[in-house]
Amino acid sequence: MSTEFLTTHEVADLLRIKLRKVYELASTHEIPSVKAKGKLLFPRQDILTWLQHGKQPEPTSKLNHTPPPVLAGSYDPLLEWAIKASGCDLALKLAGSQSGLDEFVAGQAQACGLHLAEPLSGSLGWNHKTVANQAGLQNAVLVNWAWRNRGFVMLSGKTQLFRDVSQLKGLRLVRRPVGSGTQVLMDWLLQQNGLKPTDVQWSEVCHGETDAVACITSGEADVALGLQAMAAQYGLGFVPCLKERFDLLVHRKAWFDPHFQKLWQFTRGEFFVQKSRQLQGYDLAQQSQVIWNA
């Protein structure tokens, strides 16, 4: 008895095309597909109907076009400053890690910033597994931008009273968008410390690091999971929790364009290093190190 859904390998065999072409057709919505628990599946009947009435996919014979000079994904204070100070002319469209990854795969951005926590037997990985398992992703390279100090941001007079995550119970906590790197990490931290989402009081959704610290300064929340750089900038207290890896996923062709070459050349200068120290909470020892290639 045939199954209701086909795998990518089964679709490739059925259409007599390469596996990469299947991912490409799925990412551009040229063939029907669904995603279940991170796995790409294809409704058998829909594929057969598409095959009967649609056109047989041609073998991949040309390179994909270079996306527009847009950097999507998550916000980083040092990255935003470097893009402006370097004059590299990359446009910013920052709406969270998962949103940026979706735009990157859809060909709407040359790069995206990511800090997606990946639980690994009680510890954390960052970005690599998520990107490597992303259906339809090709012609891309994941490189390190910086390691950042992530912790709890609160009014400066409150830090002496805060020792660990368990003390979040009953406090007003800043909520970030579902799928954002910060909210993914916050949910993991609560779980690791035996807390349920209902054990804290959540603020309205804050869509960026600036909104999160503003929520603290205005008194709308007690604590935000934020960056040391943002706490220092706004004169707020900061209790460190961990170091997270912030990476850039870059289209391979775009890497050699003037936009990115100008940005990376700028990061090699002393002016950039001094700014990273001034902002606080950055470790640049692995910057530009290649994490993954597609």
C-alpha positions as CSV (number, residue, x, y, z in Angstrom):
1,M,0.0,0.0,0.0
2,S,1.5,3.4,-1.0
3,T,2.1,6.0,1.6
4,E,0.2,9.4,1.5
5,F,3.5,11.4,1.4
6,L,6.7,11.1,-0.6
7,T,10.2,11.9,0.6
8,T,12.6,14.1,-1.3
9,H,14.5,11.0,-2.5
10,E,11.3,9.4,-3.8
11,V,10.3,12.6,-5.6
12,A,13.7,12.9,-7.1
13,D,13.4,9.3,-8.4
14,L,9.9,9.9,-9.7
15,L,10.8,13.0,-11.6
16,R,14.2,11.7,-12.6
17,I,16.0,14.8,-11.3
18,K,18.7,15.5,-8.8
19,L,17.9,15.9,-5.1
20,R,19.0,19.5,-5.1
21,K,16.6,20.3,-7.9
22,V,13.7,18.9,-5.7
23,Y,14.7,21.3,-2.9
24,E,14.9,24.2,-5.4
25,L,11.4,23.4,-6.8
26,A,10.0,23.1,-3.2
27,S,11.6,26.4,-2.0
28,T,10.1,28.3,-5.0
29,H,6.7,26.6,-4.5
30,E,6.8,25.1,-8.0
31,I,5.8,21.7,-6.7
32,P,3.5,21.0,-3.7
33,S,5.2,20.3,-0.4
34,V,4.7,20.5,3.3
35,K,7.1,20.6,6.2
36,A,6.5,18.4,9.3
37,K,8.9,18.6,12.3
38,G,11.6,20.1,10.0
39,K,11.3,17.4,7.4
40,L,10.1,18.2,3.8
41,L,7.4,15.9,2.6
42,F,5.4,15.8,-0.7
43,P,1.7,14.8,-0.9
44,R,1.7,11.8,-3.3
45,Q,-1.6,12.6,-5.1
46,D,-0.7,16.3,-5.5
47,I,2.7,15.4,-7.0
48,L,1.0,13.0,-9.4
49,T,-1.6,15.6,-10.4
50,W,1.2,18.2,-10.8
51,L,3.2,15.8,-13.0
52,Q,0.1,15.0,-15.2
53,H,-0.9,18.6,-15.8
54,G,2.3,20.6,-15.2
55,K,5.7,20.6,-17.0
56,Q,8.4,18.2,-16.3
57,P,11.2,20.0,-14.5
58,E,14.3,20.6,-16.6
59,P,17.7,19.6,-15.2
60,T,19.5,22.4,-13.4
61,S,21.9,24.0,-15.9
62,K,22.3,27.6,-14.8
63,L,23.5,29.3,-11.7
64,N,20.9,30.9,-9.4
65,H,20.6,34.7,-9.5
66,T,22.2,36.8,-6.8
67,P,19.6,38.1,-4.4
68,P,19.2,41.9,-3.7
69,P,21.8,43.5,-1.4
70,V,19.7,43.1,1.7
71,L,20.8,41.8,5.1
72,A,17.8,40.2,6.9
73,G,17.5,38.3,10.1
74,S,18.4,39.2,13.7
75,Y,19.7,42.5,15.0
76,D,23.2,43.0,16.3
77,P,24.4,46.5,17.4
78,L,28.0,46.0,16.2
79,L,26.8,44.7,12.8
80,E,24.4,47.6,12.3
81,W,27.1,50.1,13.1
82,A,29.7,48.4,10.9
83,I,27.3,48.4,7.9
84,K,26.7,52.1,8.2
85,A,30.3,53.1,9.1
86,S,31.8,51.0,6.3
87,G,29.6,52.5,3.6
88,C,29.0,49.0,2.1
89,D,25.4,50.0,1.1
90,L,23.7,46.8,2.4
91,A,20.1,47.5,3.2
92,L,18.8,46.2,6.6
93,K,15.6,44.3,7.0
94,L,15.8,42.9,10.6
95,A,12.8,40.9,11.9
96,G,14.3,37.9,13.7
97,S,16.5,34.9,12.9
98,Q,13.8,32.6,11.5
99,S,12.1,35.3,9.5
100,G,15.5,36.2,8.0
101,L,16.3,32.6,7.2
102,D,13.0,32.3,5.4
103,E,13.7,35.4,3.3
104,F,17.2,34.2,2.5
105,V,15.9,30.8,1.3
106,A,13.3,32.6,-0.8
107,G,16.0,34.7,-2.5
108,Q,14.9,38.0,-1.0
109,A,18.2,38.7,0.8
110,Q,21.9,38.2,0.2
111,A,22.5,37.5,3.9
112,C,20.9,37.0,7.2
113,G,22.0,37.2,10.9
114,L,21.3,34.2,13.0
115,H,21.6,33.3,16.7
116,L,19.3,30.2,16.9
117,A,20.0,28.0,19.9
118,E,20.1,24.3,19.2
119,P,19.7,22.1,22.4
120,L,22.2,19.2,22.4
121,S,21.9,16.9,25.4
122,G,21.7,19.7,28.0
123,S,24.1,22.0,26.2
124,L,23.6,24.4,23.3
125,G,24.8,24.6,19.7
126,W,24.2,27.5,17.4
127,N,22.8,27.9,13.9
128,H,24.7,25.1,12.2
129,K,22.1,22.3,12.5
130,T,19.2,24.6,11.7
131,V,20.9,25.8,8.5
132,A,22.2,22.4,7.4
133,N,18.7,21.0,7.7
134,Q,17.0,23.8,5.8
135,A,15.2,22.5,2.7
136,G,16.1,24.2,-0.5
137,L,19.2,25.9,0.8
138,Q,22.2,26.0,-1.6
139,N,25.0,28.3,-2.7
140,A,25.4,29.6,0.8
141,V,28.1,29.9,3.5
142,L,27.7,30.3,7.2
143,V,30.4,32.4,8.8
144,N,30.9,33.7,12.4
145,W,30.3,37.4,13.1
146,A,31.0,37.4,16.8
147,W,30.3,35.7,20.1
148,R,28.1,37.9,22.3
149,N,27.4,38.0,26.0
150,R,23.7,37.3,26.5
151,G,22.1,37.6,29.9
152,F,19.3,39.3,31.9
153,V,18.8,43.0,31.5
154,M,17.0,44.9,34.3
155,L,17.2,48.2,36.2
156,S,20.7,48.7,37.6
157,G,19.6,48.6,41.2
158,K,18.1,45.1,40.8
159,T,21.1,43.1,39.8
160,Q,22.4,42.4,43.3
161,L,19.1,40.6,44.0
162,F,19.1,38.4,40.9
163,R,21.2,35.2,41.0
164,D,19.8,32.7,38.5
165,V,17.0,31.8,36.1
166,S,14.8,30.2,38.8
167,Q,14.2,33.7,40.2
168,L,12.3,34.7,37.1
169,K,9.2,33.0,38.6
170,G,6.5,35.5,39.1
171,L,8.4,38.4,37.4
172,R,7.3,40.3,34.3
173,L,9.4,39.0,31.5
174,V,9.8,40.6,28.0
175,R,8.3,38.4,25.3
176,R,10.0,38.2,21.9
177,P,8.4,37.0,18.7
178,V,7.9,33.2,18.2
179,G,10.8,31.9,16.2
180,S,13.2,34.7,17.1
181,G,16.6,33.6,18.5
182,T,16.0,35.3,21.8
183,Q,12.6,33.7,22.4
184,V,13.9,30.2,21.4
185,L,16.7,30.6,23.9
186,M,14.4,32.0,26.6
187,D,12.1,29.0,26.3
188,W,15.0,26.6,26.6
189,L,16.4,28.4,29.7
190,L,13.0,28.2,31.4
191,Q,12.7,24.5,30.7
192,Q,16.2,23.8,31.8
193,N,15.5,25.4,35.2
194,G,12.2,23.7,35.8
195,L,9.9,26.6,34.9
196,K,6.9,26.6,32.7
197,P,5.9,29.6,30.5
198,T,3.0,30.2,32.8
199,D,5.4,30.7,35.8
200,V,6.3,34.1,34.5
201,Q,4.2,37.2,33.5
202,W,4.8,38.1,29.9
203,S,4.9,41.6,28.4
204,E,3.5,42.4,25.0
205,V,5.7,41.2,22.2
206,C,8.8,43.3,21.6
207,H,10.1,43.0,18.1
208,G,13.7,44.0,18.7
209,E,16.5,44.5,21.2
210,T,15.8,48.2,21.4
211,D,12.1,47.6,22.1
212,A,13.1,45.1,24.8
213,V,15.3,47.5,26.7
214,A,12.7,50.2,26.3
215,C,10.2,47.9,28.0
216,I,12.5,47.7,31.0
217,T,13.2,51.5,31.2
218,S,9.5,52.3,30.9
219,G,8.6,49.9,33.8
220,E,6.5,47.6,31.6
221,A,8.6,44.6,32.5
222,D,11.1,43.6,35.1
223,V,13.6,41.5,33.1
224,A,14.6,41.0,29.5
225,L,16.8,38.4,28.0
226,G,19.2,40.8,26.2
227,L,22.7,41.7,25.2
228,Q,25.4,43.3,27.4
229,A,26.0,45.8,24.6
230,M,22.4,47.0,24.8
231,A,22.3,47.1,28.6
232,A,25.5,49.2,28.6
233,Q,24.1,51.6,26.0
234,Y,21.0,52.3,28.0
235,G,22.6,52.4,31.4
236,L,20.8,49.2,32.6
237,G,22.0,46.4,34.8
238,F,23.2,43.2,33.3
239,V,23.5,39.7,34.8
240,P,25.5,37.4,32.4
241,C,24.0,34.0,31.5
242,L,26.0,32.6,28.5
243,K,27.9,33.4,25.3
244,E,26.0,32.9,22.1
245,R,27.3,32.7,18.6
246,F,26.0,35.2,16.1
247,D,26.6,34.1,12.5
248,L,26.0,35.5,9.1
249,L,24.5,33.2,6.4
250,V,25.7,34.7,3.1
251,H,24.9,33.9,-0.5
252,R,28.1,32.5,-2.0
253,K,28.1,34.8,-5.1
254,A,27.3,37.8,-2.9
255,W,30.3,37.1,-0.7
256,F,32.5,38.4,-3.6
257,D,30.4,41.4,-4.4
258,P,31.7,44.9,-3.4
259,H,29.1,45.1,-0.6
260,F,30.5,42.3,1.5
261,Q,34.1,42.7,0.5
262,K,33.9,46.3,1.7
263,L,32.2,45.2,5.0
264,W,34.8,42.5,5.8
265,Q,37.7,44.7,4.9
266,F,36.3,47.3,7.3
267,T,36.2,44.7,10.1
268,R,39.9,44.2,9.9
269,G,40.7,47.7,10.9
270,E,41.5,49.0,14.4
271,F,38.5,51.4,14.4
272,F,36.2,48.4,14.2
273,V,38.0,46.6,17.1
274,Q,37.8,49.7,19.3
275,K,34.1,50.0,18.6
276,S,33.5,46.4,19.6
277,R,35.2,47.0,23.0
278,Q,33.3,50.2,23.5
279,L,30.0,48.5,22.9
280,Q,31.0,45.7,25.4
281,G,30.2,42.0,25.4
282,Y,31.9,40.9,22.1
283,D,34.5,38.2,21.4
284,L,35.8,38.5,17.8
285,A,38.4,35.7,18.0
286,Q,36.5,33.6,15.5
287,Q,35.1,36.3,13.3
288,S,34.8,35.3,9.5
289,Q,35.5,31.6,10.4
290,V,33.5,29.4,8.1
291,I,31.1,27.3,10.0
292,W,29.3,25.5,7.1
293,N,29.1,25.5,3.3
294,A,26.3,24.5,0.9
